[in-house]
Amino acid sequence: MKRVATLAFYAVGALAIAYLALYAYAAFRGEPIIPGDPIHIFRKPDAPSYS
């Protein structure tokens, strides 16, 4: 039971750190977040558009 509680604690901590990292990325990116827009994190500027 103690091992399950420890794993749950680490999982919640990892989710919190991931959420804070995503929030920091969105806050310092400089562009407003608009619902419905696709997320282009790893897209090259000269990549072809297939849509």
SENUNU-558186 format. One line per 2 residues: number of its first residue (from 1); their letters; for each residue x, y, z of N, C-alpha, C. Coordinates in nm, 2 decimals, always signed. Example, Ala and Ser with C-alpha at 12.3 -4.5 7.8 and 13.67 -1.06 7.14 Angstrom:
<pts>
1 = as = +1.32,-0.57,+0.78,+1.23,-0.45,+0.78,+1.32,-0.33,+0.78 ~ +1.28,-0.22,+0.71,+1.37,-0.11,+0.71,+1.29,+0.00,+0.79;
</pts>
This chain:
<pts>
1 = mk = +0.08,-0.12,+0.00,+0.00,+0.00,+0.00,+0.09,+0.13,+0.00 ~ +0.20,+0.12,+0.07,+0.29,+0.23,+0.08,+0.35,+0.26,-0.06;
3 = rv = +0.38,+0.15,-0.13,+0.44,+0.17,-0.27,+0.34,+0.23,-0.36 ~ +0.21,+0.19,-0.35,+0.11,+0.25,-0.44,+0.09,+0.40,-0.41;
5 = at = +0.09,+0.44,-0.28,+0.08,+0.58,-0.24,+0.20,+0.66,-0.29 ~ +0.32,+0.60,-0.29,+0.44,+0.67,-0.34,+0.43,+0.69,-0.49;
7 = la = +0.39,+0.59,-0.56,+0.38,+0.60,-0.70,+0.27,+0.70,-0.74 ~ +0.16,+0.70,-0.67,+0.06,+0.80,-0.69,+0.11,+0.94,-0.67;
9 = fy = +0.18,+0.96,-0.56,+0.24,+1.09,-0.53,+0.34,+1.14,-0.64 ~ +0.42,+1.05,-0.69,+0.51,+1.09,-0.79,+0.44,+1.11,-0.92;
11 = av = +0.33,+1.04,-0.95,+0.25,+1.07,-1.07,+0.18,+1.20,-1.07 ~ +0.13,+1.24,-0.95,+0.06,+1.37,-0.94,+0.17,+1.48,-0.95;
13 = ga = +0.28,+1.46,-0.90,+0.39,+1.56,-0.91,+0.44,+1.57,-1.05 ~ +0.45,+1.46,-1.12,+0.49,+1.47,-1.26,+0.39,+1.54,-1.35;
15 = la = +0.26,+1.52,-1.32,+0.16,+1.59,-1.40,+0.16,+1.74,-1.36 ~ +0.18,+1.77,-1.24,+0.19,+1.91,-1.20,+0.31,+1.98,-1.27;
17 = ia = +0.42,+1.92,-1.28,+0.54,+1.98,-1.34,+0.51,+1.99,-1.49 ~ +0.45,+1.89,-1.55,+0.42,+1.90,-1.70,+0.32,+2.01,-1.72;
19 = yl = +0.22,+2.03,-1.64,+0.13,+2.14,-1.65,+0.20,+2.27,-1.64 ~ +0.28,+2.29,-1.54,+0.35,+2.41,-1.53,+0.45,+2.44,-1.65;
21 = al = +0.51,+2.34,-1.70,+0.60,+2.36,-1.82,+0.51,+2.40,-1.94 ~ +0.40,+2.34,-1.96,+0.31,+2.38,-2.07,+0.26,+2.52,-2.05;
23 = ya = +0.23,+2.56,-1.93,+0.18,+2.69,-1.90,+0.29,+2.79,-1.93 ~ +0.41,+2.76,-1.88,+0.53,+2.85,-1.91,+0.55,+2.87,-2.06;
25 = ya = +0.55,+2.76,-2.13,+0.57,+2.76,-2.27,+0.46,+2.85,-2.34 ~ +0.34,+2.84,-2.30,+0.23,+2.92,-2.36,+0.24,+3.06,-2.32;
27 = af = +0.28,+3.09,-2.19,+0.29,+3.23,-2.15,+0.41,+3.30,-2.21 ~ +0.52,+3.24,-2.24,+0.64,+3.31,-2.29,+0.65,+3.29,-2.44;
29 = rg = +0.56,+3.23,-2.50,+0.56,+3.21,-2.65,+0.53,+3.34,-2.72 ~ +0.45,+3.42,-2.66,+0.42,+3.55,-2.72,+0.30,+3.56,-2.80;
31 = ep = +0.24,+3.45,-2.84,+0.12,+3.45,-2.92,+0.00,+3.41,-2.83 ~ -0.11,+3.47,-2.85,-0.23,+3.44,-2.77,-0.28,+3.30,-2.81;
33 = ii = -0.33,+3.23,-2.72,-0.39,+3.10,-2.74,-0.54,+3.12,-2.78 ~ -0.57,+3.07,-2.90,-0.71,+3.08,-2.95,-0.76,+2.94,-2.96;
35 = pg = -0.88,+2.91,-2.89,-0.93,+2.78,-2.90,-0.97,+2.74,-3.04 ~ -0.94,+2.62,-3.08,-0.96,+2.57,-3.21,-0.85,+2.57,-3.30;
37 = dp = -0.75,+2.66,-3.28,-0.63,+2.66,-3.36,-0.54,+2.54,-3.34 ~ -0.49,+2.49,-3.45,-0.39,+2.38,-3.43,-0.26,+2.42,-3.36;
39 = ih = -0.20,+2.33,-3.29,-0.08,+2.36,-3.22,+0.04,+2.32,-3.31 ~ +0.13,+2.42,-3.34,+0.24,+2.39,-3.43,+0.37,+2.41,-3.35;
41 = if = +0.41,+2.31,-3.28,+0.53,+2.32,-3.19,+0.66,+2.29,-3.27 ~ +0.66,+2.18,-3.35,+0.78,+2.13,-3.41,+0.77,+2.16,-3.56;
43 = rk = +0.69,+2.24,-3.61,+0.68,+2.26,-3.76,+0.78,+2.36,-3.81 ~ +0.85,+2.32,-3.91,+0.95,+2.40,-3.98,+0.88,+2.51,-4.06;
45 = pd = +0.94,+2.63,-4.07,+0.87,+2.73,-4.15,+0.87,+2.70,-4.30 ~ +0.96,+2.63,-4.35,+0.97,+2.60,-4.49,+0.91,+2.46,-4.53;
47 = ap = +0.84,+2.40,-4.43,+0.77,+2.27,-4.46,+0.65,+2.29,-4.55 ~ +0.63,+2.19,-4.64,+0.51,+2.20,-4.73,+0.38,+2.18,-4.65;
49 = sy = +0.28,+2.25,-4.70,+0.15,+2.24,-4.64,+0.07,+2.13,-4.71 ~ +0.02,+2.03,-4.64,-0.05,+1.92,-4.70,-0.20,+1.93,-4.68;
51 = s = -0.25,+2.04,-4.62,-0.39,+2.05,-4.60,-0.46,+2.12,-4.72;
</pts>
